Amino acid sequence: MLKFEVYNEGAPATNIDLGGAYAFSQESIPIRADLGVQEGMLTIAKRMPGACGLAILWHAGSAGKFLLTTTRLMERAQPYNLNVELARAQLARMSQKREEWGLFDFASAEALNRELDLVRAKFIQALNAPDGAAASVLADEALEAGITLGEKMALFHADVFIDRRRNSSSPPLRGGFGCQIDLLSQSELYQQRLMEAFNFITVPMVWKHIEPKERTHNFLQVDAWMKWAAAARRPVHAGPLVSFEKSHLPDWMYLWEHDYETLRDMIYEHVQRVVQRYDKQVRVWRVVGGLNAFNSFDLTFEQIIELTRITCLLVKKLAPRSSVIIDIALPFGEYYARNPKTIPPLLYADMAVQSGVKFDAFGIQLYSGVPADGMYVRDLLQISSLLDEFVSMSKPLHISACQAPSDVSSDGWDAWAGQACVTKAGHWHNPWSQRLQAEWLQAFFRVAISKPYVESICWRDLADYEGHYVPHGGLCRNNLEPKLAFKELRNFKAILADAEALKRDRK
């Protein structure tokens, strides 16, 4: 058992929030463990030997409130100081990324390097403090400064590589910016907003809506949007064709939840039907979505990989000119600590590559602002580091969905029926607001665009219409009045267009 002393402003913590907390082992893979609070101590009773770390939602002063991690620690009789261990892990992350990103090689990064030395000095003071309370105060200061500095490093690295992409032969973001459309929203103003800010649209292919009753199909809304996209000359991304999220699955499919062969045949027929209908209109197919995280039918690892293989191969055969994407949901992987019938995201991605699955790129979904697995707030260094993990996959990457809130109030129109309390998911610098949503979009897009393997970015919802995913996460109000984030994205689009025009002129 691992034990942690926890301090709040130099005093033993009386209220320890375990929402979103989990333990992890090697390669940051979550593990099943019992987390609890006993006599003011946080305890981890793990079910496997060896060192493990803790991820916990933590307030880091003016930097924000994030889901942060310790390093992996060995069991010992003496409790660890959680404040100190969180600061230690942040310092380790920054030092590692400084080496990976070669920040020593940039004269302009000298100030960042000096700041890192100051954070390290503050942390050493914490280690030499006379008692746990004094150590926690110094560690909290080091952590706050460290997270702020880590984000500066991520943005510095991003800007360096954005400049490189601008001056290279490859475009900074080949696929541009997109938005997942609301199938039922086909007003002229809604479509006008899409034209203003986005290079492409993503058309959701929710099996539950397409085939509400077995052998009874409804393509009316999808057909209408395909027709509009063709007239507007907007490329179409579509999917996921196969998702095991409960909101995607037709109710009648559960009749076959214990019959894998029948399920497989149904999935094959469904994919074939949809792709044959829209193969000429769709440029990018999100073939499977979230099979790593959602397993409503309790399929085995081998069965999930097989479904990934056969569906991707089928789409490659039916639509050879289109790109085939494997979409990964909840890419930080904390869901695996709670559901052993799922697959850690990077393991799933690696197995798809190693198993010879025929596909062109990965997609990942990154949300902030919902107190649920995969959607607690992370800082920019964590996000940048996650994107870097995909370098080893040797595949392009699409941000197939991203979103953050613009308000902290209850949102009765969201997909959570107003039950997702934004404040319980943490915050980035300050409580969420329109301005902060715009600032987050700008910072996140800078980080994502800088990665040479990222080809497109898709925002989840245009407006706060009924069913939008993250509370207040649309770029427009429900009357389609643009928020500040919408204007920020439109500026991004213009800057990229200017960069491309300048590059053409040079040629």
Protein Blocks (a to p, Z undefined) as FASTA:
>chain_A
ZZddddeehiacfbdcfehiacddehhiacddddddeehiacdddfbecjddddddddeh
jnoccddddddddddfbdcdfklmmmmmmmmmmmmmmmmnopmmpmklmmmmmmmmmmmm
mmmmmmmpmbfklmmmmmmmmmmmmmmmmmmmmmmmmmmmmmmmmmmmbdfblnlpaddd
dfklccfklmmmmmmmpcbdcddddfklmmmpghiacfklmmmmmmmmmmnopacdeddf
bdcbfklpcfklmmmmmmmklmmmmmmmmmmmmmmmmmmmpmbdcfbghklmpcfkopaf
klmmmmmmmmmmmmmmmmmmbccddddehklommmmmmmkbccfklmmmmmmmnopacfb
dcddddehiacehiaccdfklmmmmmmmmmmnopacddfbgcddfbfbdcfkbmnlopac
fklnopehiacdfklmmmmmmmmmmmmmmpmkbcbdcdfblblcehiabehkafbdfkop
acfklmmmmmmmmmmmmmmmmmmmmZZ
